[in-house]
């Protein structure tokens, strides 16, 4: 088995993997934002009529969407500032 062949990933292949990872993270961000708004609306609607069990479930869904939102935003900001740092290090 030729293990050395799989250990080296060239820069072009690595950039392609990171590009597709960024697309997936942006999709997770968009879906999480939509789910956050929808579940927050449902939780507020159920709390208005004092249906605490249903609103409790919706609030847990809000917290799950928030966790995915925070994770995806952390990845987006990390990639953004890493790219900004790389641009600023390049001489004109």
N, C-alpha and C positions, 0 to 999 in steps of 0.2 A: 504494500500500500504506500503510495507516494504522498506523504503528509506535507512535505515542504511545498508542494504545489498549491496547497490550500492556505498556507500561512501568510502568504504575501498577497495583499490586495493593492493594486495600483491606485493612484490618485483619482483617475477618471472613474473607475468603478466605485470607489468610495464616495465620490461626489454624487454619483447616480443613486447609490443607496440612501444617502442623506437627503437627496431631493425627494425621493418617494416617501421617506419617513416624514419629511416636512409636510407633504401633501396629506398623508394620513393624519398627522397631528392637527392640521388645519381643519380637516373634516370632522375630527373628534371635537374640536373647539366649536364648530358651527352647530353640530348636533347637540352638544351639551348646553349651549346657549339657548337653543330652542326648547329643549326639555326643561331647563331651569325656569324659563318664563311660563311655560304651560303648567308645570307642576306647582309653581308659586301661585298662579291664578286659581288652580283647583283647590289648593290649600286655603286660600283666602275665601273662596266661595263656600267651602264646607264649614269653615270657622264662623262664617256669617250666620249660618243656621244651627250652630252649636252641635255639629256632627264631629265630635272630637276624634273618634276612631278613624274615620275616613281622612280627616285633615292630618292626623298623625302620620298616616301612610304617605300622604302627599308631601309632607315636610321631610320625611326620610328620603323620598325621591329627590327633593330639592337638595339635600345634603350630598347625595351621591353625584348629582349633576354638578354641584359646586366643586366636589373633589376632582372630577375629570376636567373641569374648567380650569382649576388652579394648576393642575399638572400640565395641561396643554399650554397654558399661558407661560408657565415657567420654561418649557421647552422653546417656545417662540421667542421669548425675551433672551434666553441664553444664546440661541442661534443668531439673533439680531445683533446683540452686543459683541459676540465673537466675530461676526462679519465686519462690524464697524471697526473693531480693533485691528483686524487684518487690513482693512482699507487704509487706516491711519498709519500703519507701519510701513506701507509702501512709499518709497520716495517718488517724487514727481518726475 
